[in-house]
Amino acid sequence: MSWIVITAADLNDYLVGAQAAAVRTAAVAAGQADRFTKVMPDVAARIRNEIESCSRNRLESTSNSIPPELKTIACHLILEAMQAGIPGLALTEDQRTLIRDGRDYLKRISKCEIAVTAPSLPIEPPNTQSNLGGDWGSERKL
């Protein structure tokens, strides 16, 4: 199965329309792009780093791509990052729980406890930095 790149439209599956529009466009500065265009690549990179932390995992060569089974987690993490820039817009308790559970799942992937879908076009050469960690939210030290 091919890996996917999260789109702004994917966020609509996890929010009501008003909240989806707000996290993308509310309180932006003049000339500032939609928050999604900056946040999504950052979140995808963090997820890919967690995947690569397990030496058994390979990364897809398509930039910003993630395994399809991580779509929900990626969308919730993107929403969390986007809403943080909007004073007064808070996540629901259910959303916070889903984000926390998603981070825990990514930690399990980085510890090689959960396998991810193999990429159809893996990066060559394969991962050479085995098990760098799995502590989502903390800086990696190489």
C-alpha positions in Angstrom: 0.0 0.0 0.0 1.3 3.4 -0.8 2.1 6.0 1.8 0.0 9.2 1.8 0.6 12.9 2.2 -1.9 14.6 4.4 -3.9 17.4 2.7 -5.8 20.3 4.2 -9.0 18.5 3.1 -8.1 15.5 5.3 -8.6 17.7 8.4 -12.3 18.1 7.6 -12.8 14.4 8.5 -11.8 15.2 12.1 -13.4 18.6 12.7 -16.6 20.5 12.2 -16.5 22.9 9.3 -16.2 26.1 11.4 -13.3 24.7 13.5 -11.5 23.4 10.4 -11.8 26.9 8.8 -10.7 28.6 12.0 -7.5 26.6 12.6 -6.4 27.3 9.0 -7.3 31.0 8.6 -8.2 32.7 11.9 -5.8 35.3 13.4 -3.3 35.1 10.5 -1.1 38.1 9.8 -1.4 40.1 6.5 0.4 38.0 3.9 0.6 34.9 6.2 -0.2 31.7 4.4 -2.7 29.1 5.6 -1.2 27.5 8.8 -1.5 24.1 7.3 1.2 24.7 4.7 3.8 25.2 7.4 2.5 22.9 10.1 1.9 19.7 8.0 5.5 19.2 6.9 6.7 19.7 10.4 4.3 17.1 11.8 5.1 14.7 9.0 8.8 15.1 9.7 8.3 14.3 13.4 6.2 11.2 12.5 8.8 10.0 10.0 11.5 10.5 12.6 9.6 8.2 15.0 9.1 5.6 12.3 12.8 5.7 11.4 13.8 5.4 15.1 13.1 1.7 14.7 15.8 0.1 12.6 13.4 -2.3 11.0 11.4 0.5 9.5 12.0 2.1 6.1 10.8 5.5 5.0 9.0 6.3 1.8 10.9 8.4 -0.7 7.9 10.8 -1.2 8.4 13.9 0.9 6.1 14.4 3.8 4.5 11.0 3.3 3.4 8.7 6.1 1.9 5.2 6.3 -1.9 5.3 5.7 -2.6 3.8 9.1 -1.2 7.0 10.7 -3.5 9.4 9.0 -5.8 9.9 12.0 -2.8 10.5 14.3 -1.2 12.9 11.8 -4.4 14.9 11.4 -4.9 15.3 15.1 -1.3 16.4 15.7 -1.6 18.9 12.8 -4.8 20.3 14.4 -3.1 20.6 17.7 -0.2 22.5 16.3 -2.5 24.8 14.2 -4.9 25.6 17.0 -2.0 26.6 19.3 -1.6 29.8 17.3 -5.2 30.9 17.9 -5.8 32.4 21.3 -9.2 31.3 22.7 -9.6 28.2 20.5 -9.2 25.2 22.7 -9.2 21.5 21.8 -11.9 19.4 23.3 -11.1 16.8 25.9 -11.8 14.1 23.3 -9.3 15.7 20.9 -6.7 15.9 23.6 -7.2 12.2 24.4 -6.8 11.3 20.8 -3.6 13.3 20.5 -2.1 11.8 23.7 -3.1 8.3 22.4 -1.5 9.1 19.0 1.8 10.1 20.6 1.8 6.9 22.7 1.2 4.9 19.5 4.1 6.7 17.8 6.4 5.9 20.8 5.5 2.2 20.4 6.4 2.4 16.7 9.8 4.0 17.5 10.5 1.2 20.0 9.7 -1.4 17.3 6.6 -2.7 19.2 4.3 -1.9 16.2 5.2 -2.3 12.6 4.1 0.2 9.9 3.2 -0.4 6.3 6.3 -0.9 4.2 6.8 1.9 1.7 6.4 1.1 -2.0 9.3 3.4 -2.9 11.7 3.3 0.1 14.6 5.7 0.6 17.9 4.2 -0.4 20.1 3.4 1.4 17.9 2.1 4.3 17.9 3.5 7.8 21.4 3.4 9.3 20.6 4.9 12.7 19.0 2.2 14.7 16.5 3.0 17.5 17.3 6.6 18.2 14.6 6.8 20.8 10.9 7.2 20.8 10.2 10.0 23.2 7.8 12.2 21.2 8.1 15.8 22.3 11.7 15.7 23.4 14.8 16.6 21.4 16.9 13.8 19.8 20.5 13.7 20.7 22.8 12.0 18.2 
